[in-house]
């Protein structure tokens, strides 16, 4: 019996130098230091 799964897991970052900036932009929306997170902070304060 095989112990490996029957599918392959593909990772979003294969080449760190090439792929990391694009991944950060897609997931974080740009430079974390320049992001306006005031809406997130308001929502957090309202919901808790």
C-alpha positions in Angstrom: 0.0 0.0 0.0 1.3 3.5 -0.9 1.7 6.0 1.9 1.8 9.1 -0.3 -1.3 10.9 -1.3 -2.6 10.5 -4.9 -2.3 14.3 -5.6 0.4 16.9 -5.6 0.5 19.9 -3.4 1.5 23.0 -5.3 3.0 25.8 -3.3 2.4 29.5 -4.2 6.1 30.4 -3.7 8.5 28.3 -5.7 11.3 30.8 -6.3 11.5 33.0 -3.2 13.2 36.1 -4.8 10.9 36.1 -7.8 7.6 35.0 -6.2 7.5 36.6 -2.7 6.9 40.2 -3.7 3.9 39.2 -5.9 2.5 36.9 -3.2 2.9 39.7 -0.6 1.1 42.2 -2.9 -1.8 39.7 -3.5 -2.3 38.7 0.1 -1.4 41.9 2.0 -2.4 44.5 -0.6 1.0 46.2 -0.8 3.6 47.5 1.6 2.4 46.8 5.2 3.9 50.1 6.4 1.9 52.1 3.9 -1.5 50.3 4.3 -4.5 52.2 5.8 -6.0 49.8 8.3 -8.3 52.3 10.0 -11.4 50.3 8.7 -10.0 47.1 10.2 -9.4 48.9 13.5 -12.9 50.3 13.6 -14.4 46.9 12.8 -12.3 45.3 15.5 -13.5 48.0 18.1 -17.1 47.4 17.2 -17.0 43.6 17.2 -14.3 43.0 19.8 
